[in-house]
């Protein structure tokens, strides 16, 4: 079963047609938006989280913040190969065609997703808003002192690999 939670938003024609096809399937379930506090409980019922985005849209250049929500829940993740998330490959499987999506989902459902739930949760903790704000603060402080290198070094704990 595939569960979609949240608003449909404004969809282009291709996405709208795909969603309508999905809604006709008996194993696709579209649920209304939930309060943020309810999302961990909702994710607790999932076996795998999917980041399935069309690559010929603006998402090609965006970062799906829900990645960290999925990792915080310890879920295995399968994603479209968006450039913005490739640094997280040790924590998620990348799929770019029907066959690789099927294979990656099957591995995750059978307990063979990338990394472990504990490692996924640890990566999410390294990427909280607090840690990002601290990084920005450190960069601004270095710039104010005139000692900012370019590019600025990545502090330990924020996507440091």
N, C-alpha and C positions, 0 to 999 in steps of 0.2 A: 504494500500500500504506500502511496505517496500522499503526504500531508502538506498542504500549503496554508500558512497562517498569515493573515494581514490583508491590508487593502489591495485592491487591484490597481489603483492608480490610473493614470492616463496611459493607455497602451497604443503602440503603433499597430497598424493593420496586421502585420505578420504575427506579432505577439498575441494580439487579440484572437486571431484565428487559431493559433496553437492552443491558447487557453480554452477556447470553446471545445476543441477536440479533446483536450484533457478532461474537461468537465463531463464529457459523455462517457468516460471510462468508469467502470465500477470500482476500480482500485485507486482512484484519484479523489481526494477529499479537500475541499476548499473551505477553510474556517475563517470566520471574521477576525479582525484585529483583537489582540489580547493586551491587557495591561502589562507593562514591562515586568512587574513583579510576578506575573503568571508564567512568563516565558521559560524560566528554568524548569518548572513543573511540566510544561508542555514538551520541552526538549527531552525530559527524562523518559518519555515514552518512545523516543526515536532510536533506531539502530544505526543510522548513518545520516549525516547532514550533507546536503547538496548545494553547491554554488554553481548553478547552471545558467550561465549568461550567454547571450548571443554575442559573438565577437565583432560583429559589424555595426555595433552601436557605441554610444558614448561610454558604456561600461568597459570597453577595451582600455580606457584611460582612467578608470576609477578604482578605488579600493573598497571592497565589500567589508565594512566593519563587522558584519555579522560573523565573519570568520572567527573573530576573537570570542564572540558569544558561544559559538559552536565548540571552540577549543576549551573554553571555560567549563562547558558542560562535559568535557572529556570525550565528546563524540568523534568518531572517525569522520573525515571530510573528504568529499570528492568534488573537484572543481574544474571548470573551464580553465584553460591555461592563460589566465589574465597576467599580463606583465607585472602588475603590482603585487601579486602574491607569490611569484616564483621563488622568492627568498624563503618561503615557508614550506618548501617541498618536503622537508623531513617530517612535517606534521600532516600532510595531506596528499592525496593521490590526484594526479592531473589526468583528465580525460578529454580527448578532442574528437572522437568519433563514436559511433554507436557501439562498436565492439569494445573500445577501451572504457566507455561508461559502464557497460554491462559487467565487464571483468572487475573494475574497481569497486563497484557497488557490491558485487558478490563477495569479493575479498573482505570488504568492511563488514558486511552482514555476518560473515563467518568468523569474525574476530581477528582478521588479518589486515586491518587498516594500518596506515603508517603510524609509527610511534606507539606510545601507550597512553591510556587515559591520564595517567599522572604527568607525563611529559607534556601532553597537550594543555593540561590545566596550568602547568608551570609556565609555558610559553604565553598563555593568556595573561597570567599575573605579571609577566615582564612587559606587557603591552597595555597597561591600564592608562586611563587618561591622566592619572596622577604622575605616572612615570614619564609620559610624553610632555606634560607641562614642565616637569623638572628638567627634562632635556632642553626644552626651549629656553627655560630660564638660564641654564648653564651656557647655552650658545649666546644669548643676549648679554650675559655678564662678561663673557670672554670678549665679545665685540666691544662692549663699553670700555674694557681695559686695554683694547687695542691688540689683543693677543689671539684673535680668532684666526684659525687656519682654515684654508679652503681646500677641499670640502671639510667641514667640521668633523672631528672624529665621532664615531658612534659611541655613546657612553655604554658601559656594561649594563646589561639588562634590557636594552631597547633594541631588539632585532640584532643583537650582537652575535655574530658568527664568524 
